[in-house]
């Protein structure tokens, strides 16, 4: 086993603006052996998420920043090849925060076993992973969506947004997705969205008035910026805004806050941030319900898979240029 080599990406510079390949060091080191209560995982797929851009920044956040010289943090799924814990066997597939690398040593208690017979492995990084959990709890617990509500979601063709819209439809809501480009909007309509707005080629405010004639009851925000401002002008009374992310602002030196926030006062609306880790104790219940919806065909998944660990910096950039539809996943190795 000591002959194995681990290729990995380490953060060597805090990005300014768009993430660059020069912000990372692509290196190789010997694979280390796990200690007591640990396992060695061969990583098969790595989750690429907008939150990774925030993890590279210094400053207070919901998790500490990735340190300079550390392996870039990322969720991943892989196969256990050595185990020093009785709860996980060699050959088991597990998901956890394993980093942008080929092999990872991790504490068994920090990993979750998954069954590739129940769903393809990349799905455990998307709909049955953190993006799906974010969508489920953000919409239902923070947004308090209920039958008859008009739900608007931005970044709707992304990993979180596509699940938000479908869960809202399952719960009896009217759903309007905001995405960039005709292909993405066509995709949203194909998975059951009542309407899709192409913010790159349409008048956003006019389209919101057209598709949300009674106002917006729940807005699930993944992008911030001008789109958040536009939705704020169309709120219904007692609307709930879920602040999940602000991808339009992550590469900016100074983030711009909402200019139309007085609409919250006028409409007695609420705006609340959410971090999925707050619901970790309930992931099981959400996964079971969503797996049942997938089995019945009510909830569809879409993954955008790019092969090759060495493509990591360029593939990550796709999140911020809008090149991906569905969950962006990096394929490291065949299973």
C-alpha positions in Angstrom: 0.0 0.0 0.0 2.9 2.3 0.7 3.7 2.3 -3.0 0.5 4.2 -3.8 0.8 7.8 -4.7 -1.8 10.4 -3.8 -2.3 13.3 -6.2 -3.9 16.3 -4.6 -4.7 20.0 -5.0 -3.5 22.3 -2.1 -4.5 25.9 -1.7 -1.4 28.1 -2.0 -3.0 31.5 -2.5 -6.3 33.1 -1.6 -8.0 33.9 -4.8 -8.7 37.4 -6.0 -11.7 37.4 -8.3 -12.2 34.2 -10.3 -10.4 31.1 -9.0 -7.2 30.5 -11.0 -5.1 27.4 -11.4 -2.2 29.3 -9.9 -4.1 29.5 -6.6 -3.4 25.8 -6.2 -0.5 23.4 -6.1 -1.0 20.1 -7.9 1.3 17.7 -6.0 1.9 14.1 -5.2 2.7 12.5 -1.9 2.8 8.9 -0.6 -0.4 7.5 0.6 -0.4 7.3 4.4 -1.9 4.5 6.5 -5.0 5.0 8.6 -4.8 4.9 12.4 -7.2 3.4 14.9 -10.8 4.3 14.1 -9.8 5.5 10.7 -10.2 4.3 7.1 -8.3 4.8 3.8 -10.7 5.8 1.0 -10.0 5.7 -2.7 -11.9 8.7 -4.0 -14.1 8.2 -7.0 -16.1 11.4 -7.3 -15.6 14.9 -5.9 -18.4 17.4 -5.3 -17.8 20.9 -6.7 -19.9 23.5 -4.9 -20.2 27.3 -4.9 -19.5 27.2 -1.1 -15.9 26.2 -1.9 -15.2 29.7 -3.1 -16.2 31.0 0.4 -14.0 28.4 2.1 -10.9 29.9 0.4 -11.5 33.3 2.0 -10.1 34.5 5.3 -12.5 35.8 7.9 -15.3 34.5 10.0 -17.8 32.1 8.5 -19.8 29.0 9.4 -16.6 26.9 9.0 -12.9 27.9 9.3 -11.3 28.8 6.0 -9.1 26.3 4.2 -5.5 27.0 5.4 -2.7 27.9 3.0 -0.9 24.7 2.2 -3.8 22.5 3.0 -5.6 20.1 0.7 -8.6 21.9 -0.8 -11.8 21.0 1.2 -14.5 19.2 -0.8 -17.2 16.6 -0.3 -16.5 13.3 -2.0 -17.6 9.7 -2.4 -15.3 6.8 -2.6 -14.5 3.1 -1.8 -12.8 2.0 1.4 -9.6 0.1 0.7 -8.2 -0.2 4.3 -10.2 0.0 7.5 -9.2 0.2 11.1 -12.8 0.6 12.4 -15.2 -2.3 12.9 -18.1 -0.2 11.7 -16.8 0.2 8.1 -15.6 -2.7 6.0 -13.2 -2.8 3.1 -15.3 -2.4 -0.1 -17.9 -0.2 1.5 -18.7 3.1 -0.3 -18.7 6.2 1.9 -19.3 9.9 1.6 -17.8 12.7 3.6 -15.5 15.7 3.5 -12.5 14.0 1.9 -10.8 16.8 -0.1 -9.6 17.3 -3.7 -7.3 14.3 -4.0 -7.2 10.7 -5.0 -6.9 9.1 -1.6 -8.0 10.3 1.9 -7.6 9.0 5.4 -10.6 9.9 7.5 -12.2 9.1 10.9 -14.9 6.5 10.3 -17.3 8.4 12.5 -17.1 11.3 10.1 -18.2 9.2 7.1 -21.6 7.9 5.9 -21.9 4.6 4.2 -23.9 4.7 0.9 -25.3 2.0 -1.3 -24.5 2.3 -5.1 -27.2 -0.2 -5.8 -29.8 2.3 -4.5 -28.5 5.2 -6.5 -25.5 6.1 -8.7 -22.6 7.3 -6.6 -22.7 10.9 -7.9 -26.3 11.3 -6.7 -25.0 11.0 -3.1 -23.1 14.2 -3.8 -26.2 15.9 -5.2 -29.8 15.2 -4.6 -29.1 12.7 -1.8 -26.1 14.8 -0.5 -25.6 18.3 0.8 -27.2 20.1 -2.1 -30.4 18.0 -1.7 -30.4 18.4 2.1 -29.9 22.2 1.5 -32.9 22.3 -0.8 -35.1 20.2 1.4 -34.6 22.0 4.7 -34.1 25.4 3.2 -37.5 25.2 1.4 -39.5 23.4 4.0 -38.0 24.5 7.3 -36.7 28.0 6.6 -39.0 28.9 3.7 -42.0 27.1 5.2 -43.4 26.4 1.8 -46.9 25.1 1.7 -49.5 24.1 -0.9 -50.7 27.0 -3.0 -47.6 29.1 -2.4 -45.8 30.7 -5.4 -42.1 29.7 -5.0 -39.3 31.4 -7.0 -35.8 29.9 -7.0 -32.7 31.5 -8.6 -29.8 29.4 -9.9 -32.7 27.0 -10.6 -30.8 24.7 -12.9 -28.0 24.1 -10.4 -27.6 21.3 -7.9 -29.7 23.0 -5.2 -32.1 24.9 -7.3 -33.4 21.9 -9.4 -34.2 20.1 -6.2 -35.9 23.1 -4.6 -38.3 23.4 -7.5 -39.2 19.8 -7.7 -39.8 19.5 -4.0 -42.0 22.6 -4.1 -44.0 21.0 -6.9 -44.4 17.8 -4.9 -45.7 19.9 -2.0 -48.3 21.6 -4.2 -46.7 24.9 -4.9 -46.5 27.0 -8.1 -42.8 27.1 -9.1 -40.9 29.7 -11.1 -37.2 29.1 -11.8 -34.7 31.8 -12.8 -31.7 30.6 -14.9 -29.4 31.8 -17.6 -30.0 30.6 -21.1 -32.7 28.9 -23.2 -31.3 25.4 -22.7 -31.4 25.7 -18.9 -34.9 27.1 -18.9 -36.1 24.3 -21.2 -34.6 21.8 -18.8 -36.5 23.4 -15.9 -39.8 23.1 -17.7 -39.0 19.5 -18.6 -38.7 18.6 -14.9 -42.0 20.2 -14.0 -41.4 23.9 -13.2 -44.5 25.9 -14.1 -42.4 28.7 -15.6 -38.7 29.5 -16.3 -37.2 33.0 -16.7 -34.1 33.5 -18.7 -32.5 36.4 -16.8 -29.9 36.8 -19.6 -32.4 37.5 -22.3 -35.6 38.6 -20.6 -36.8 41.6 -18.6 -36.6 40.0 -15.1 -39.1 42.3 -13.3 -41.6 42.1 -16.2 -41.3 38.3 -16.3 -41.8 38.0 -12.5 -45.0 40.1 -12.7 -46.2 37.9 -15.5 -45.5 34.6 -13.8 -46.2 35.7 -10.2 -49.3 37.8 -10.5 -50.1 37.5 -6.8 -46.6 38.0 -5.7 -43.8 35.7 -4.5 -44.5 33.8 -1.3 -41.2 32.0 -1.0 -37.9 33.1 -2.7 -35.0 30.6 -2.5 -32.0 32.7 -3.3 -28.8 31.2 -4.6 -27.3 34.1 -6.4 -27.9 37.5 -4.6 -27.1 40.7 -6.4 -29.5 42.2 -9.0 -31.7 39.1 -9.1 -32.4 39.3 -5.4 -33.2 43.0 -5.8 -35.6 42.3 -8.6 -37.5 39.6 -6.6 -37.7 41.9 -3.6 -40.0 44.2 -5.6 -42.5 41.4 -6.2 -43.0 40.0 -2.7 -46.4 38.9 -1.5 -47.5 39.7 2.1 -45.6 37.7 4.7 -43.2 36.3 2.1 -40.2 34.2 3.2 -36.8 34.7 1.6 -34.3 31.9 2.1 -30.7 33.1 1.8 -28.8 30.0 0.7 -26.0 31.6 -1.4 -24.9 34.6 -3.4 -22.9 33.1 -6.3 -23.0 36.4 -8.3 -21.0 38.0 -5.5 -18.5 35.4 -4.5 -15.7 36.6 -6.8 -16.3 40.3 -6.0 -13.9 42.2 -3.8 -16.9 43.8 -2.0 -20.2 42.1 -1.8 -23.3 44.3 -2.6 -26.3 43.9 -0.3 -29.9 44.3 -1.3 -31.0 47.8 -2.3 -34.8 47.0 -2.1 -34.8 45.6 1.4 -37.6 48.0 2.6 -39.9 45.7 0.8 -39.4 43.4 3.8 -41.0 46.0 6.0 -43.9 46.9 3.6 -44.8 43.2 3.1 -44.0 42.1 6.7 -41.6 39.6 5.0 -38.7 37.7 6.5 -35.2 37.0 5.1 -33.3 34.3 6.8 -29.9 32.6 6.1 -29.5 28.9 6.3 -26.6 26.5 6.6 -27.3 22.9 5.9 -25.0 21.6 8.7 -27.6 22.9 11.2 -29.9 20.0 10.1 -27.3 17.2 10.2 -29.2 15.2 12.7 -32.2 15.0 10.3 -30.4 14.2 7.1 -31.7 10.6 7.3 -35.3 11.6 7.3 -34.8 13.9 4.3 -32.8 11.3 2.4 -35.5 8.6 2.9 -38.3 10.9 1.7 -36.4 12.1 -1.3 -35.2 8.6 -2.2 -38.9 7.6 -2.2 -39.7 10.5 -4.5 -36.9 9.4 -6.8 -38.2 5.9 -6.9 -41.6 7.0 -7.8 -40.4 9.3 -10.6 -41.5 12.5 -8.9 -37.9 13.7 -8.3 -35.4 13.6 -11.1 -31.7 14.1 -10.8 -29.1 15.5 -13.3 -25.4 15.5 -12.8 -22.8 17.3 -14.9 -19.7 15.0 -14.7 -16.2 16.1 -15.8 -13.4 13.5 -15.8 -9.9 14.0 -14.5 -8.7 15.2 -11.1 -6.1 17.4 -12.9 -9.0 19.5 -14.4 -10.1 20.7 -10.9 -9.4 24.5 -11.1 -10.9 24.9 -14.6 -13.9 22.6 -13.8 -14.6 24.5 -10.5 -14.8 27.8 -12.6 -17.8 26.4 -14.5 -19.9 27.1 -11.4 -19.2 30.8 -11.7 -19.5 31.1 -15.5 -22.8 29.2 -15.6 -21.5 26.4 -17.8 -23.0 23.6 -15.7 -26.6 22.3 -15.6 -27.4 20.2 -12.6 -24.9 18.9 -10.0 -21.2 19.5 -11.0 -19.1 16.5 -10.2 -15.5 15.7 -10.8 -14.8 12.0 -11.7 -11.5 10.9 -10.2 -11.4 7.2 -10.9 -13.6 4.3 -12.0 -15.2 2.3 -9.3 
